[in-house]
Amino acid sequence: MWAQLITTRLKAGREDDLPGLVEQLRALEQPGTGLVRSTAMRDQNDPSRVYMMVVFESEEKARERENDPRRQEGMQAVRATMADIFDGAPEFVDLTVVDDMSF
């Protein structure tokens, strides 16, 4: 498995707009992309700080999904929303999953 941790900050007063962005992203998902899990989180001590963890079957599947032309049209609207609510560009950390446990 492979994962990406995405970190960003919300602009002041835009904290309530995060669920709408998450719904936009969810609406774009298609079966068979290799996405295993997606989790969006806000820092309890700094509500402007956002973390998103996306886990894939493999990095190859993640990159295929990233370049899938079927996603590009919908991503234009998502990018516009991100530009409106994020304070700067998101940062991406690529991760190799060593272990994953769900209960």
Contacts in CASP RR format, 6 or more apart in sequence:
PFRMAT RR
TARGET T0000
AUTHOR 0000-0000-0000
METHOD contacts of the structure
MODEL  1
MWAQLITTRLKAGREDDLPGLVEQLRALEQPGTGLVRSTAMRDQNDPSRV
YMMVVFESEEKARERENDPRRQEGMQAVRATMADIFDGAPEFVDLTVVDD
MSF
1 36 0 8 1.000
1 55 0 8 1.000
1 56 0 8 1.000
1 57 0 8 1.000
1 58 0 8 1.000
1 97 0 8 1.000
1 100 0 8 1.000
2 55 0 8 1.000
2 56 0 8 1.000
2 57 0 8 1.000
2 58 0 8 1.000
2 59 0 8 1.000
2 61 0 8 1.000
2 62 0 8 1.000
2 94 0 8 1.000
2 95 0 8 1.000
2 96 0 8 1.000
2 97 0 8 1.000
3 53 0 8 1.000
3 54 0 8 1.000
3 55 0 8 1.000
3 56 0 8 1.000
3 94 0 8 1.000
3 95 0 8 1.000
3 96 0 8 1.000
3 97 0 8 1.000
4 53 0 8 1.000
4 54 0 8 1.000
4 56 0 8 1.000
4 62 0 8 1.000
4 92 0 8 1.000
4 93 0 8 1.000
4 94 0 8 1.000
4 95 0 8 1.000
5 51 0 8 1.000
5 52 0 8 1.000
5 53 0 8 1.000
5 92 0 8 1.000
5 93 0 8 1.000
5 95 0 8 1.000
6 51 0 8 1.000
6 52 0 8 1.000
6 53 0 8 1.000
6 54 0 8 1.000
6 90 0 8 1.000
6 91 0 8 1.000
6 92 0 8 1.000
6 93 0 8 1.000
7 49 0 8 1.000
7 50 0 8 1.000
7 51 0 8 1.000
7 52 0 8 1.000
7 90 0 8 1.000
7 91 0 8 1.000
7 93 0 8 1.000
8 49 0 8 1.000
8 50 0 8 1.000
8 82 0 8 1.000
8 86 0 8 1.000
8 87 0 8 1.000
8 88 0 8 1.000
8 89 0 8 1.000
8 90 0 8 1.000
8 91 0 8 1.000
9 48 0 8 1.000
9 49 0 8 1.000
9 50 0 8 1.000
9 86 0 8 1.000
9 87 0 8 1.000
9 88 0 8 1.000
10 17 0 8 1.000
10 18 0 8 1.000
10 47 0 8 1.000
10 48 0 8 1.000
10 49 0 8 1.000
10 50 0 8 1.000
10 85 0 8 1.000
10 86 0 8 1.000
10 87 0 8 1.000
11 48 0 8 1.000
11 84 0 8 1.000
11 85 0 8 1.000
11 86 0 8 1.000
11 87 0 8 1.000
12 48 0 8 1.000
12 87 0 8 1.000
14 84 0 8 1.000
14 85 0 8 1.000
15 42 0 8 1.000
15 47 0 8 1.000
15 48 0 8 1.000
17 81 0 8 1.000
17 84 0 8 1.000
17 85 0 8 1.000
18 40 0 8 1.000
18 42 0 8 1.000
18 50 0 8 1.000
18 85 0 8 1.000
20 81 0 8 1.000
21 78 0 8 1.000
21 81 0 8 1.000
21 82 0 8 1.000
21 85 0 8 1.000
22 40 0 8 1.000
24 74 0 8 1.000
24 77 0 8 1.000
24 78 0 8 1.000
24 81 0 8 1.000
25 38 0 8 1.000
25 78 0 8 1.000
26 38 0 8 1.000
28 71 0 8 1.000
28 74 0 8 1.000
28 75 0 8 1.000
28 78 0 8 1.000
29 35 0 8 1.000
30 68 0 8 1.000
30 70 0 8 1.000
30 71 0 8 1.000
33 61 0 8 1.000
33 64 0 8 1.000
33 65 0 8 1.000
33 68 0 8 1.000
34 56 0 8 1.000
34 57 0 8 1.000
34 58 0 8 1.000
34 61 0 8 1.000
34 62 0 8 1.000
34 65 0 8 1.000
35 54 0 8 1.000
35 55 0 8 1.000
35 56 0 8 1.000
35 61 0 8 1.000
35 62 0 8 1.000
35 65 0 8 1.000
36 55 0 8 1.000
36 56 0 8 1.000
36 57 0 8 1.000
37 53 0 8 1.000
37 54 0 8 1.000
37 55 0 8 1.000
38 52 0 8 1.000
38 53 0 8 1.000
38 54 0 8 1.000
38 55 0 8 1.000
39 52 0 8 1.000
39 53 0 8 1.000
39 54 0 8 1.000
40 50 0 8 1.000
40 51 0 8 1.000
40 52 0 8 1.000
41 50 0 8 1.000
41 51 0 8 1.000
41 52 0 8 1.000
41 53 0 8 1.000
42 49 0 8 1.000
42 50 0 8 1.000
42 51 0 8 1.000
43 49 0 8 1.000
43 50 0 8 1.000
43 51 0 8 1.000
48 87 0 8 1.000
50 86 0 8 1.000
54 62 0 8 1.000
55 97 0 8 1.000
55 100 0 8 1.000
56 62 0 8 1.000
56 65 0 8 1.000
59 94 0 8 1.000
65 71 0 8 1.000
82 90 0 8 1.000
END
